[in-house]
Amino acid sequence: MAPMKADRKDSRSSALERINLRLTPEVLKAIDAECSRRAGSVSRNTWITEAVTERLGRLASSSHPQGAGGANG
């Protein structure tokens, strides 16, 4: 009997963690507006993931030391 192939969804989800994120309606409205400005279909999840990744990249390349838990920058 041939080994079963991993379901694509299962292999993708095993590399990701789900979280709950609370945002104000105003922030969601602004995110939705930015999503609609992009060519093609961009989901909130994709936009938020890109924004977080971009921010972390800027922090990593910054020459300024970052304090633990700081929200400024």
N, C-alpha and C positions, 0 to 999 in steps of 0.2 A: 504494500500500500504506500503511495506517495505521501510525503509529509505535507501537511496543510500549509498553505501560504498565509502569512499574516495579513489580516484585513488592512487595507490602506488607512482607513479611519483609525483603527486601533494603533497602528504604528506611528501615526501622526500625533495622536492624543497622548501617547506614552512619553513623548518628548516635551509636552506642554503641560502647564499647570493652570487650572481654572481658578479665577478669583472673582469676588464680588467687588464692584467699584461703585461708590456712591458719588454722583455728580449732580449739581444743581440743574434745574431745567434750562437756565441761561447758558450754562457751559455746554450742555447737550445741543442746544440750538446753535451755538457757535460752531461746534464740531460738525453738525449736520450741514451748516452753510459751507464750511471748508470742504467737506466731502463732495458736495454738489458742484463745487468749482473745479474739481479734478476731472480730467477726461476719463471716461469709462465709469464703471461702478466701483466705488470705494466704500466699504462698510465702516461703521464706527469703530469696530474692533481693529481693522487694518489701520485706520487713521491714528487711533490711540497708540497702537503698537509702534507705528513709525515715529510718533511724537516722543514716546518714552525712549526708544532706541536712539533717536537723534539727540535728545537731552543727555543721555548717559554718555554718548560719544563726545559731546562737548565738554562734559565734566571730566572725562578721562583725559582729554587732550589739553585741558586747562592747566596753566602753570600755578594756579592758586590752589592751596590745600583746601579741601572741603571738610567741614565739621560734620560729625555724625548726626544724621537726622535733619540737617539744614535744608530749609525749603527756599532759600534765597539763591539768586544767581542769575 
